[in-house]
Amino acid sequence: MDLFPYKTRKNQRAIMDTITKNLQSEDDFIFESGTGSGKTICTLASTLSFALKNNKKIIYTTRTNAQQRQVILELRQIRSRMEKNQDTIFGLGIQGRANMCILARNNPDYARGTADELSRLCSNEKKRVRSNNKHDGCIYYRRFIEDTNKVDNTLDWIKNSLPTAEETIEHCEKLQICPYELNKLLIKDASIVVVPYVYVFENVIRNMLFDWLSVNEKDVILIVDEAHNLPDYIRDLFSLQLSVWMLQNCIIESDKYGNPTLIKDNLTVSDFCKIIIDIIRDLRDTYVYNIFENGIIKNTPNREDAFIPTNEFEIEILSRLKTTSKKLHDIISDLIAYGEKIQEYKQKKGKLPRSFIHKLGVFLEFWNNLEDNKYVKLIVDSSEGKNPRIEAYCLDPSIVNYIIKKFYSTIHMSGTLEPLEEYRDSMGLPKDSELVAYPSPFSHTNRKILYVNDVTTKYDEILKDKEIIERMKFYISKICNNFPKNTMVFFPSFNYLSNFKRDFNFKDMDRYFYFEEQKMSQSALMEIVNDFKSSGLEDGKCATLFSVMGGRISEGMDFPAEQLEIVLIVGIPYPKPTAKQRGLQKYYELKFRKGWEYTVEAPTARKLLQSIGRLIRDENDKGIAVILDKRANRFKKYIKELDQTNNLIKDIEFFMKNFF
């Protein structure tokens, strides 16, 4: 409590006490506390107090830059409480090199680089600066090493101001000095470092971070925020794929750099890639399209992926090349070596050191050395035949458990983490880890959650009853027309949203409409979000924002007070019944005997709760959420206030009249 900067609300003292207890015993703590309950400040205040007294450092890891910004803002509040010795609390926000490197931010080609590619580029740019040519290399690094006064002033400004990562980048860009290098100087003085997940769970980047910190993991407390995202993040991080598009780029690259020979009989890199493309397309035809050798289409199900037998891809390569496993191993080694030469050549030319041939070699090496019990091998066609791929998909996020075990203690938190046992088991955390789900600190009268029993997005039922979609549209238009409140409509996917936008009649509704799009840039997304938030402030005309569950808007964005008062959820966001999903469900069933609960029910409930969570951010907020799907009742154990309505408009009117 010595660092907590606000008047405590319900549950906050209990959260801080429990964190302190687990830190004292070096245990792991997993907890859920609803949106707006203050879990960030509670965790910061208690861990900082312990860390300062026990000579520990804190790594606070988040999925989104928005959450990282919130941590720094709360850290400022903590420091403002300190009348003396404010400089004992110093924190630093670090983003990925693509964001922190101003050179990359201003160069579209560099901005698309991986962490490894940008690291190599950065090393070469710094080497060029240190050469005798006064006009060569990165200007931001040159200013960093030459203008010591400017650097010293900026270091003082950062220590005194506690800027967010974005504020640091903007400040450094104006001064033309490198923010990435500044952070490397500052990080040893930081009590807390706020980083994206990749800084902890990718080996090369984590080792670099700890070199900067100059500490051992056992002297560091790890905080995982938005922890419900971590298992899927780890699965994606440790999965790898090889697409036809990538192989076509290998062919272009090989032709540009001499198209070297891989083995005798004059098999070139280009020839090899063409064979792999043919194999991927044949696997797609066989397992996804079910087209067999006689050319007869036996079945064309509406699916985008399928399992492939464990060794079939390698067997096809060996068969078509008429070669041995030993020769294939030599081919892979040659691909990696050729790719490294191309990377070196591009690096010397000041270009992004990217090589598709190198990526191909790395993929094939990875594929041939998989732990089969933790991965599934898939053939995927999600682009209507344009870019099929093979994919090695990681099933087990506990693959990073050895990293988590190294830390002094770990805290895992989210607004939507139940069932907590699923998260603990998925991440391989100790069975005796303390699990706590704190109830909402806000009055239950502030929020109403309803569902209707005559609509659904279940495909089979829509086919039988054509009126379901019309009833869905009726509910949305009726609510928008009857209640002049800012409203958000969440769909299960962008495909559902796109179909609705195409077929819905917006002409009769006197309000503004905003739509999230699948590939919308972050700046464009924030522009429509800010427009939506400000609707009604000047002309009294409210707005509706259409988005998707599990997207950027449904997680982590705040819409306090009149900015959002009605949430409509169209359908239940069950995972798509893909082969990948079936593989995941089977894996969890074999490992925990809870395949459905852990891989279908729990993720779906979290998406629902995240979307509903946009409504209430503090004790004064009020709002109503409506789930337009009769299957909602299956999730009553997660959404305890959920009630069925037989007269939706009347029930909304009653709630607004009596509780708004």
C-alpha positions as CSV (number, residue, x, y, z in Angstrom):
1,M,0.0,0.0,0.0
2,D,3.0,2.4,0.4
3,L,3.0,2.9,-3.4
4,F,-0.7,2.7,-4.3
5,P,-1.6,6.2,-5.6
6,Y,-5.4,6.0,-5.4
7,K,-8.2,5.4,-2.9
8,T,-8.7,1.6,-3.0
9,R,-11.8,0.0,-4.4
10,K,-13.3,-3.4,-3.7
11,N,-10.9,-6.3,-4.1
12,Q,-7.8,-4.1,-4.7
13,R,-6.3,-4.6,-1.3
14,A,-6.9,-8.3,-1.5
15,I,-5.1,-8.5,-4.9
16,M,-2.1,-6.6,-3.6
17,D,-1.9,-8.7,-0.4
18,T,-2.1,-12.0,-2.4
19,I,0.6,-10.8,-4.8
20,T,2.9,-9.9,-2.0
21,K,2.3,-13.2,-0.3
22,N,3.2,-15.1,-3.5
23,L,6.3,-13.0,-4.0
24,Q,7.5,-13.7,-0.5
25,S,7.2,-17.4,-1.1
26,E,8.6,-17.2,-4.7
27,D,5.4,-18.8,-6.1
28,D,3.4,-18.2,-9.3
29,F,0.1,-16.4,-9.1
30,I,-2.7,-16.6,-11.7
31,F,-5.7,-14.3,-11.4
32,E,-8.7,-12.8,-13.2
33,S,-10.1,-9.4,-12.3
34,G,-12.7,-7.8,-14.5
35,T,-12.2,-4.9,-17.0
36,G,-11.7,-1.6,-15.2
37,S,-11.0,-3.2,-11.8
38,G,-7.5,-1.7,-11.5
39,K,-5.5,-4.9,-11.8
40,T,-2.6,-3.1,-13.6
41,I,-2.1,-0.5,-10.8
42,C,-2.5,-3.2,-8.1
43,T,0.1,-5.4,-9.6
44,L,2.5,-2.6,-10.3
45,A,2.3,-1.1,-6.8
46,S,2.7,-4.5,-5.0
47,T,5.5,-5.9,-7.2
48,L,7.4,-2.6,-7.2
49,S,7.3,-2.3,-3.4
50,F,8.6,-5.8,-3.1
51,A,11.2,-5.4,-5.8
52,L,12.7,-2.2,-4.4
53,K,13.0,-3.8,-0.9
54,N,14.5,-7.1,-2.2
55,N,16.8,-5.9,-5.0
56,K,14.7,-7.4,-7.7
57,K,13.8,-6.1,-11.2
58,I,10.4,-6.5,-13.0
59,I,9.7,-7.4,-16.6
60,Y,6.1,-6.5,-17.4
61,T,5.1,-8.1,-20.7
62,T,2.0,-7.2,-22.7
63,R,0.5,-8.1,-26.1
64,T,-0.5,-4.7,-27.2
65,N,1.2,-1.3,-27.3
66,A,-2.0,0.2,-25.8
67,Q,-1.6,-1.9,-22.6
68,Q,2.1,-1.0,-22.5
69,R,1.2,2.7,-22.5
70,Q,-1.2,2.2,-19.7
71,V,1.5,0.6,-17.5
72,I,3.8,3.6,-18.0
73,L,0.9,6.0,-17.2
74,E,0.2,4.1,-13.9
75,L,3.9,4.2,-13.1
76,R,3.9,8.0,-13.3
77,Q,1.0,8.0,-10.8
78,I,3.0,5.8,-8.4
79,R,6.0,8.0,-8.7
80,S,3.9,11.1,-8.1
81,R,3.0,9.7,-4.7
82,M,6.6,9.6,-3.7
83,E,7.4,12.9,-1.9
84,K,11.1,12.0,-1.6
85,N,13.4,9.7,-3.7
86,Q,11.3,9.8,-6.8
87,D,14.3,8.7,-8.8
88,T,14.2,5.3,-7.1
89,I,11.3,4.4,-9.3
90,F,12.2,4.4,-13.0
91,G,10.5,2.4,-15.7
92,L,11.1,2.0,-19.4
93,G,8.8,1.0,-22.2
94,I,10.5,-0.9,-25.1
95,Q,8.8,-2.0,-28.3
96,G,10.1,-4.1,-31.1
97,R,12.9,-2.9,-33.3
98,A,10.4,-2.3,-36.2
99,N,8.8,0.4,-34.0
100,M,11.8,1.7,-32.1
101,C,14.1,2.0,-35.2
102,I,13.3,5.3,-36.9
103,L,15.1,4.2,-40.0
104,A,12.7,1.2,-40.3
105,R,9.6,3.3,-39.5
106,N,10.4,5.6,-42.4
107,N,11.3,2.9,-44.9
108,P,8.4,0.6,-46.0
109,D,10.9,-2.2,-47.0
110,Y,12.7,-2.2,-43.7
111,A,9.4,-2.0,-41.7
112,R,8.4,-5.4,-43.0
113,G,11.6,-6.9,-41.7
114,T,11.8,-9.6,-39.1
115,A,13.6,-9.0,-35.8
116,D,16.6,-10.9,-37.1
117,E,16.7,-9.1,-40.4
118,L,16.5,-5.7,-38.7
119,S,19.1,-6.7,-36.2
120,R,21.5,-7.5,-39.0
121,L,20.6,-4.3,-40.8
122,C,21.2,-2.3,-37.7
123,S,24.6,-3.9,-37.1
124,N,25.7,-3.1,-40.6
125,E,24.4,0.5,-40.4
126,K,26.4,1.0,-37.2
127,K,29.5,-0.5,-38.7
128,R,29.2,1.9,-41.6
129,V,28.9,4.9,-39.2
130,R,32.0,3.8,-37.5
131,S,33.9,3.7,-40.8
132,N,35.8,6.7,-42.0
133,N,33.1,7.9,-44.3
134,K,31.4,10.8,-42.4
135,H,28.2,10.5,-44.5
136,D,27.6,6.8,-44.4
137,G,25.3,4.7,-42.3
138,C,22.3,5.4,-40.1
139,I,22.0,9.1,-39.4
140,Y,20.2,8.4,-36.1
141,Y,23.0,6.3,-34.8
142,R,25.6,8.8,-36.0
143,R,23.9,11.6,-34.0
144,F,23.6,9.3,-31.0
145,I,27.4,8.7,-30.9
146,E,28.5,12.2,-32.0
147,D,26.1,14.6,-30.2
148,T,26.7,13.7,-26.6
149,N,25.1,16.8,-25.2
150,K,21.8,16.0,-27.0
151,V,22.0,12.4,-25.8
152,D,22.7,13.4,-22.1
153,N,19.8,15.9,-22.2
154,T,17.5,13.2,-23.6
155,L,18.5,10.7,-21.0
156,D,17.7,13.2,-18.3
157,W,14.3,14.0,-19.9
158,I,13.4,10.3,-20.0
159,K,14.4,9.7,-16.4
160,N,12.4,12.7,-15.2
161,S,9.4,12.4,-17.5
162,L,8.8,8.6,-17.7
163,P,7.6,8.9,-21.3
164,T,5.8,6.1,-23.1
165,A,7.6,4.3,-25.8
166,E,5.7,6.3,-28.4
167,E,6.6,9.6,-26.7
168,T,10.3,8.6,-26.6
169,I,10.3,7.6,-30.3
170,E,8.6,10.9,-31.3
171,H,11.0,13.0,-29.2
172,C,14.0,11.2,-30.6
173,E,12.8,11.5,-34.2
174,K,12.7,15.3,-33.8
175,L,16.2,15.3,-32.4
176,Q,17.4,12.7,-35.0
177,I,18.9,10.3,-32.4
178,C,18.3,6.6,-32.0
179,P,15.7,5.7,-29.3
180,Y,16.8,2.0,-29.4
181,E,20.3,2.9,-28.4
182,L,19.1,5.2,-25.7
183,N,17.0,2.4,-24.2
184,K,20.1,0.2,-24.1
185,L,21.9,2.9,-22.0
186,L,18.9,3.4,-19.6
187,I,17.7,-0.1,-19.0
188,K,20.2,-1.0,-16.3
189,D,18.7,1.8,-14.2
190,A,15.1,0.7,-14.6
191,S,13.2,-1.0,-11.8
192,I,10.6,-2.2,-14.3
193,V,10.9,-2.8,-18.1
194,V,7.7,-3.0,-20.1
195,V,8.1,-5.1,-23.2
196,P,6.1,-7.1,-25.8
197,Y,5.8,-10.9,-25.3
198,V,8.5,-11.6,-27.9
199,Y,11.2,-10.1,-25.6
200,V,10.5,-12.9,-23.1
201,F,9.6,-15.9,-25.2
202,E,11.9,-15.7,-28.2
203,N,15.3,-17.0,-27.2
204,V,17.6,-14.6,-29.1
205,I,15.7,-11.5,-28.1
206,R,15.3,-12.6,-24.5
207,N,19.1,-13.2,-24.2
208,M,19.7,-9.8,-25.6
209,L,17.3,-8.2,-23.1
210,F,19.1,-9.9,-20.2
211,D,22.4,-8.8,-21.5
212,W,21.2,-5.2,-21.4
213,L,19.7,-5.7,-17.9
214,S,22.9,-7.4,-16.6
215,V,20.9,-9.6,-14.2
216,N,20.0,-13.2,-13.8
217,E,16.4,-14.4,-14.3
218,K,16.3,-15.4,-10.7
219,D,16.5,-11.7,-9.8
220,V,13.5,-10.8,-12.0
221,I,9.8,-10.9,-11.4
222,L,7.8,-11.7,-14.5
223,I,4.3,-10.1,-15.0
224,V,2.2,-11.4,-17.9
225,D,-0.7,-9.1,-18.7
226,E,-3.6,-10.0,-21.0
227,A,-2.5,-13.6,-20.2
228,H,-5.5,-15.1,-22.0
229,N,-3.6,-14.3,-25.3
230,L,-0.3,-15.9,-24.3
231,P,-1.1,-19.6,-25.2
232,D,-2.1,-18.7,-28.8
233,Y,0.8,-16.3,-29.1
234,I,3.2,-19.1,-28.1
235,R,1.6,-21.6,-30.5
236,D,2.0,-19.1,-33.4
237,L,5.5,-18.1,-32.4
238,F,6.7,-21.7,-32.4
239,S,4.8,-22.7,-35.6
240,L,6.2,-22.5,-39.1
241,Q,4.8,-22.5,-42.6
242,L,5.9,-22.8,-46.2
243,S,3.7,-21.3,-48.9
244,V,3.6,-21.3,-52.7
245,W,4.1,-17.5,-52.6
246,M,7.3,-17.9,-50.6
247,L,8.6,-20.6,-53.0
248,Q,7.9,-18.4,-55.9
249,N,10.0,-15.7,-54.3
250,C,12.7,-18.3,-53.8
251,I,12.7,-18.9,-57.6
252,I,12.9,-15.1,-58.3
253,E,15.7,-14.8,-55.8
254,S,17.6,-17.8,-57.1
255,D,17.4,-16.5,-60.7
256,K,18.7,-13.1,-59.6
257,Y,21.7,-14.6,-57.7
258,G,22.9,-17.2,-60.2
259,N,20.5,-20.1,-59.6
260,P,23.1,-22.4,-58.0
261,T,23.2,-26.2,-58.3
262,L,22.2,-28.2,-55.2
263,I,23.3,-31.8,-56.1
264,K,24.8,-33.4,-59.2
265,D,22.6,-33.9,-62.3
266,N,22.2,-30.2,-62.3
267,L,19.3,-29.8,-59.9
268,T,19.2,-26.0,-59.4
269,V,17.5,-24.1,-56.5
270,S,14.8,-23.0,-58.9
271,D,14.1,-26.6,-60.1
272,F,14.0,-27.7,-56.4
273,C,11.4,-25.0,-55.5
274,K,9.2,-25.9,-58.5
275,I,9.2,-29.5,-57.3
276,I,8.2,-28.4,-53.8
277,I,5.4,-26.2,-55.3
278,D,4.0,-29.2,-57.2
279,I,4.1,-31.4,-54.0
280,I,2.2,-28.7,-52.0
281,R,-0.5,-28.4,-54.7
282,D,-0.8,-32.2,-55.0
283,L,-1.1,-32.5,-51.2
284,R,-3.8,-29.8,-51.3
285,D,-5.7,-31.6,-54.1
286,T,-5.5,-35.0,-52.2
287,Y,-6.2,-34.0,-48.6
288,V,-8.2,-30.7,-48.8
289,Y,-10.1,-31.1,-52.1
290,N,-10.1,-34.9,-52.1
291,I,-9.1,-35.1,-55.8
292,F,-7.5,-38.5,-56.5
293,E,-5.2,-39.7,-59.3
294,N,-8.0,-40.6,-61.7
295,G,-9.1,-36.9,-61.7
296,I,-12.5,-37.7,-60.2
297,I,-13.6,-35.3,-57.5
298,K,-15.0,-37.5,-54.8
299,N,-15.9,-34.8,-52.3
300,T,-15.3,-31.0,-52.1
301,P,-16.1,-30.1,-48.5
302,N,-16.2,-26.5,-47.4
303,R,-12.9,-26.6,-45.6
304,E,-9.5,-24.9,-45.8
305,D,-7.0,-27.4,-44.2
306,A,-6.3,-31.1,-43.6
307,F,-3.8,-33.2,-41.7
308,I,-1.1,-34.8,-43.8
309,P,0.7,-38.1,-42.7
310,T,3.8,-37.5,-40.6
311,N,6.4,-38.3,-43.3
312,E,4.5,-37.8,-46.5
313,F,6.0,-34.5,-47.5
314,E,9.6,-35.8,-47.1
315,I,8.7,-39.1,-48.9
316,E,7.3,-37.1,-51.8
317,I,10.5,-35.0,-52.0
318,L,12.8,-38.1,-51.9
319,S,10.6,-39.9,-54.5
320,R,10.5,-37.1,-57.0
321,L,14.2,-36.3,-56.6
322,K,15.1,-40.1,-56.6
323,T,17.5,-39.4,-53.8
324,T,18.2,-40.3,-50.1
325,S,17.6,-38.7,-46.8
326,K,21.3,-38.0,-46.5
327,K,21.2,-36.1,-49.8
328,L,18.1,-34.2,-48.7
329,H,20.0,-33.2,-45.5
330,D,22.8,-31.9,-47.7
331,I,20.3,-30.0,-49.9
332,I,18.9,-28.3,-46.8
333,S,22.4,-27.3,-45.6
334,D,23.2,-25.9,-49.0
335,L,20.0,-23.8,-49.1
336,I,20.8,-22.3,-45.7
337,A,24.4,-21.6,-46.8
338,Y,23.3,-20.0,-50.1
339,G,20.7,-17.9,-48.2
340,E,23.3,-16.6,-45.8
341,K,25.5,-15.5,-48.7
342,I,22.5,-13.6,-50.1
343,Q,21.9,-12.0,-46.7
344,E,25.5,-10.9,-46.5
345,Y,25.5,-9.4,-50.0
346,K,22.3,-7.4,-49.3
347,Q,23.6,-6.3,-46.0
348,K,26.7,-4.9,-47.6
349,K,24.5,-3.0,-50.0
350,G,22.6,-1.4,-47.2
351,K,19.4,-3.4,-48.0
352,L,17.2,-5.5,-45.8
353,P,19.2,-8.8,-45.4
354,R,16.3,-11.0,-46.4
355,S,16.7,-14.3,-48.2
356,F,13.7,-16.5,-49.1
357,I,16.1,-19.3,-49.9
358,H,17.4,-19.1,-46.4
359,K,13.9,-19.2,-45.0
360,L,13.2,-22.3,-47.1
361,G,16.2,-24.1,-45.7
362,V,15.4,-23.2,-42.2
363,F,11.8,-24.4,-42.6
364,L,12.8,-27.8,-44.1
365,E,15.4,-28.3,-41.3
366,F,12.7,-27.4,-38.7
367,W,10.1,-29.7,-40.4
368,N,12.5,-32.7,-40.4
369,N,13.3,-32.3,-36.7
370,L,9.8,-31.7,-35.2
371,E,8.7,-33.2,-31.9
372,D,5.7,-35.0,-33.4
373,N,3.8,-35.2,-30.1
374,K,3.7,-31.4,-29.8
375,Y,3.0,-30.5,-33.4
376,V,0.6,-31.4,-36.2
377,K,1.5,-31.2,-39.9
378,L,-1.1,-29.5,-42.1
379,I,-1.8,-28.7,-45.7
380,V,-3.7,-25.4,-45.7
381,D,-5.6,-23.5,-48.5
382,S,-7.2,-20.4,-47.1
383,S,-6.9,-18.2,-50.2
384,E,-9.1,-19.9,-52.7
385,G,-6.3,-21.9,-54.3
386,K,-4.0,-18.9,-54.8
387,N,-1.4,-19.6,-52.1
388,P,-1.6,-23.1,-50.5
389,R,0.9,-23.9,-47.8
390,I,2.2,-26.6,-45.5
391,E,2.3,-25.8,-41.9
392,A,3.9,-27.3,-38.7
393,Y,1.5,-26.1,-36.0
394,C,2.6,-26.1,-32.4
395,L,-0.1,-27.6,-30.1
396,D,1.6,-27.1,-26.8
397,P,2.3,-23.6,-25.4
398,S,4.0,-25.2,-22.3
399,I,6.9,-25.5,-24.7
400,V,8.1,-22.2,-23.1
401,N,7.7,-23.5,-19.5
402,Y,11.4,-23.8,-19.1
403,I,11.7,-20.1,-19.6
404,I,9.0,-19.2,-17.0
405,K,10.6,-21.5,-14.4
406,K,13.8,-19.4,-14.5
407,F,12.2,-16.3,-13.0
408,Y,12.1,-15.5,-9.3
409,S,8.3,-15.5,-9.4
410,T,5.6,-15.0,-12.1
411,I,2.2,-13.2,-12.1
412,H,-0.3,-14.0,-14.8
413,M,-3.4,-11.8,-15.1
414,S,-6.3,-10.9,-17.3
415,G,-9.8,-9.6,-17.3
416,T,-11.0,-12.9,-18.9
417,L,-9.0,-15.9,-17.8
418,E,-11.5,-18.4,-16.5
419,P,-11.3,-21.3,-16.3
420,L,-8.0,-20.6,-14.5
421,E,-7.1,-24.3,-14.4
422,E,-7.0,-24.3,-18.2
423,Y,-4.5,-21.5,-18.4
424,R,-2.3,-23.1,-15.7
425,D,-2.4,-26.5,-17.4
426,S,-1.8,-25.1,-20.9
427,M,1.3,-23.1,-19.8
428,G,2.6,-26.0,-17.7
429,L,2.6,-24.0,-14.5
430,P,2.8,-25.8,-11.2
431,K,-0.4,-27.5,-9.9
432,D,-0.1,-25.6,-6.6
433,S,0.0,-22.2,-8.3
434,E,-2.5,-19.9,-6.6
435,L,-5.6,-19.3,-8.7
436,V,-8.1,-16.5,-7.9
437,A,-11.0,-15.0,-9.8
438,Y,-12.0,-11.7,-8.2
439,P,-15.6,-10.6,-8.7
440,S,-16.4,-7.3,-10.4
441,P,-16.0,-4.4,-8.1
442,F,-18.9,-2.6,-9.8
443,S,-22.6,-2.7,-8.9
444,H,-24.5,-5.4,-10.8
445,T,-27.2,-2.8,-11.4
446,N,-24.9,-0.9,-13.7
447,R,-24.9,-3.6,-16.4
448,K,-27.6,-5.8,-17.9
449,I,-26.8,-8.8,-20.1
450,L,-29.6,-10.4,-22.2
451,Y,-29.9,-13.0,-24.9
452,V,-32.7,-13.8,-27.3
453,N,-33.9,-17.3,-28.0
454,D,-35.1,-17.1,-31.6
455,V,-31.9,-16.4,-33.6
456,T,-28.6,-18.1,-34.1
457,T,-25.6,-18.0,-36.4
458,K,-25.4,-21.8,-36.5
459,Y,-25.1,-22.7,-40.2
460,D,-27.4,-25.7,-40.2
461,E,-30.3,-23.8,-38.5
462,I,-29.9,-20.8,-40.9
463,L,-30.3,-23.2,-43.8
464,K,-33.5,-24.6,-42.4
465,D,-35.1,-21.2,-41.3
466,K,-34.5,-18.3,-43.8
467,E,-36.2,-15.9,-41.3
468,I,-33.3,-16.1,-38.8
469,I,-31.1,-13.6,-40.6
470,E,-34.1,-11.3,-41.1
471,R,-34.9,-11.4,-37.3
472,M,-31.2,-10.7,-36.6
473,K,-31.4,-7.6,-38.8
474,F,-34.6,-6.6,-37.2
475,Y,-33.1,-6.6,-33.7
476,I,-30.1,-4.6,-34.8
477,S,-32.1,-1.9,-36.7
478,K,-34.8,-1.8,-33.9
479,I,-32.2,-1.1,-31.2
480,C,-30.4,1.4,-33.3
481,N,-33.6,3.3,-34.1
482,N,-35.2,3.2,-30.6
483,F,-32.2,4.0,-28.4
484,P,-30.0,7.1,-29.2
485,K,-27.0,5.6,-27.6
486,N,-23.5,4.8,-28.9
487,T,-23.8,1.2,-29.9
488,M,-21.2,-1.4,-30.8
489,V,-22.1,-4.6,-32.9
490,F,-19.6,-7.5,-32.7
491,F,-19.6,-10.3,-35.2
492,P,-18.0,-13.8,-35.0
493,S,-15.7,-13.1,-38.0
494,F,-15.0,-10.5,-40.7
495,N,-16.8,-12.7,-43.2
496,Y,-20.0,-12.4,-41.1
497,L,-19.5,-8.7,-40.8
498,S,-18.9,-8.3,-44.6
499,N,-22.0,-10.2,-45.5
500,F,-24.1,-8.1,-43.0
501,K,-22.7,-4.9,-44.4
502,R,-23.5,-6.0,-47.9
503,D,-27.1,-7.0,-47.2
504,F,-28.3,-4.6,-44.4
505,N,-30.4,-1.5,-45.1
506,F,-28.8,1.5,-43.4
507,K,-30.9,4.2,-45.0
508,D,-33.6,4.4,-42.4
509,M,-31.3,4.9,-39.4
510,D,-30.3,8.4,-38.4
511,R,-26.9,7.8,-36.9
512,Y,-23.2,7.5,-38.0
513,F,-21.8,4.1,-39.0
514,Y,-18.2,2.9,-38.7
515,F,-16.8,-0.4,-39.8
516,E,-13.6,-2.2,-38.8
517,E,-11.9,-3.8,-41.7
518,Q,-9.7,-6.9,-41.6
519,K,-6.5,-5.4,-42.9
520,M,-7.1,-1.9,-41.6
521,S,-3.9,-0.1,-40.4
522,Q,-3.6,0.8,-36.7
523,S,-3.8,4.5,-37.5
524,A,-6.9,4.1,-39.7
525,L,-8.5,1.9,-37.0
526,M,-7.8,4.5,-34.3
527,E,-9.3,7.2,-36.5
528,I,-12.6,5.5,-36.7
529,V,-12.6,4.6,-33.0
530,N,-12.0,8.2,-32.1
531,D,-14.7,9.4,-34.5
532,F,-17.1,6.9,-32.9
533,K,-16.2,8.0,-29.4
534,S,-16.8,11.6,-30.2
535,S,-20.2,11.0,-31.8
536,G,-23.0,12.9,-30.1
537,L,-20.8,15.4,-28.4
538,E,-21.6,18.2,-30.9
539,D,-24.7,17.4,-32.9
540,G,-26.3,14.9,-30.6
541,K,-26.2,12.3,-33.3
542,C,-25.0,8.9,-32.0
543,A,-23.1,6.2,-33.8
544,T,-22.8,2.4,-34.4
545,L,-19.4,0.8,-34.7
546,F,-19.3,-2.7,-36.4
547,S,-16.4,-4.9,-35.3
548,V,-15.4,-8.5,-34.6
549,M,-15.0,-10.5,-31.4
550,G,-11.4,-11.3,-30.6
551,G,-10.2,-8.3,-32.7
552,R,-8.3,-5.2,-31.8
553,I,-11.3,-3.2,-30.7
554,S,-12.8,-5.9,-28.5
555,E,-9.7,-6.2,-26.4
556,G,-8.0,-3.4,-24.5
557,M,-9.8,-0.3,-25.8
558,D,-11.7,1.9,-23.3
559,F,-15.1,3.4,-24.1
560,P,-16.1,5.2,-20.8
561,A,-19.5,6.8,-20.1
562,E,-21.5,7.9,-23.1
563,Q,-18.8,6.7,-25.5
564,L,-20.5,3.2,-25.4
565,E,-23.7,2.2,-23.8
566,I,-25.1,-0.7,-25.8
567,V,-23.2,-3.8,-27.1
568,L,-24.8,-6.2,-29.5
569,I,-23.1,-9.6,-30.0
570,V,-24.2,-11.4,-33.2
571,G,-23.7,-15.1,-32.7
572,I,-21.3,-17.2,-30.7
573,P,-17.7,-17.0,-31.7
574,Y,-16.9,-20.7,-31.7
575,P,-13.5,-21.6,-33.3
576,K,-13.8,-22.6,-36.9
577,P,-14.0,-26.5,-37.2
578,T,-10.7,-26.7,-39.0
579,A,-8.2,-29.6,-38.9
580,K,-5.9,-27.4,-36.8
581,Q,-8.7,-26.9,-34.3
582,R,-9.5,-30.6,-34.3
583,G,-5.9,-31.4,-33.7
584,L,-5.7,-29.0,-30.8
585,Q,-8.9,-30.4,-29.3
586,K,-7.6,-34.0,-29.6
587,Y,-4.3,-33.0,-28.0
588,Y,-5.9,-31.5,-25.0
589,E,-8.3,-34.4,-24.7
590,L,-5.4,-36.8,-24.6
591,K,-3.4,-34.7,-22.2
592,F,-6.0,-33.3,-19.8
593,R,-9.3,-35.1,-20.7
594,K,-10.8,-31.7,-21.3
595,G,-10.5,-31.1,-25.1
596,W,-13.9,-29.4,-25.6
597,E,-13.7,-27.3,-22.4
598,Y,-10.1,-26.1,-22.9
599,T,-10.0,-25.5,-26.7
600,V,-13.6,-24.6,-27.6
601,E,-15.7,-23.5,-24.6
602,A,-13.2,-21.5,-22.7
603,P,-11.8,-19.5,-25.7
604,T,-15.3,-18.7,-26.9
605,A,-16.4,-17.5,-23.4
606,R,-13.4,-15.2,-23.3
607,K,-14.2,-13.6,-26.6
608,L,-17.8,-13.0,-25.4
609,L,-16.6,-11.5,-22.1
610,Q,-14.0,-9.3,-23.7
611,S,-16.6,-7.8,-26.0
612,I,-19.1,-7.3,-23.1
613,G,-16.2,-5.8,-21.1
614,R,-16.0,-2.7,-23.3
615,L,-19.2,-1.4,-21.6
616,I,-18.1,-0.9,-18.0
617,R,-14.7,0.8,-17.2
618,D,-15.5,2.4,-13.8
619,E,-18.1,2.5,-11.1
620,N,-20.1,5.2,-12.9
621,D,-20.4,3.5,-16.2
622,K,-23.7,1.9,-17.2
623,G,-24.6,-0.3,-20.2
624,I,-26.5,-3.2,-21.7
625,A,-25.3,-6.1,-23.7
626,V,-27.4,-8.3,-25.9
627,I,-26.3,-11.7,-27.3
628,L,-28.2,-12.5,-30.5
629,D,-28.0,-16.2,-30.3
630,K,-30.0,-18.8,-28.4
631,R,-26.8,-20.8,-27.7
632,A,-25.7,-18.1,-25.2
633,N,-27.3,-20.0,-22.3
634,R,-24.5,-22.5,-22.6
635,F,-22.1,-19.9,-21.2
636,K,-24.1,-18.9,-18.1
637,K,-21.4,-20.4,-15.9
638,Y,-19.0,-17.7,-17.3
639,I,-21.6,-14.9,-17.7
640,K,-23.5,-15.2,-14.4
641,E,-25.8,-12.1,-15.0
642,L,-27.0,-13.6,-18.3
643,D,-30.9,-13.5,-18.7
644,Q,-33.2,-14.6,-21.5
645,T,-35.5,-12.0,-22.8
646,N,-38.8,-12.6,-24.6
647,N,-39.4,-8.9,-25.3
648,L,-36.0,-7.4,-26.1
649,I,-37.0,-3.8,-26.8
650,K,-39.2,-3.6,-23.7
651,D,-36.5,-5.0,-21.4
652,I,-33.9,-2.5,-22.7
653,E,-36.4,0.3,-22.2
654,F,-37.0,-0.8,-18.6
655,F,-33.3,-1.0,-17.8
656,M,-32.6,2.4,-19.3
657,K,-35.5,4.0,-17.5
658,N,-34.7,2.6,-14.1
659,F,-30.9,2.4,-14.0
660,F,-29.5,5.0,-16.4
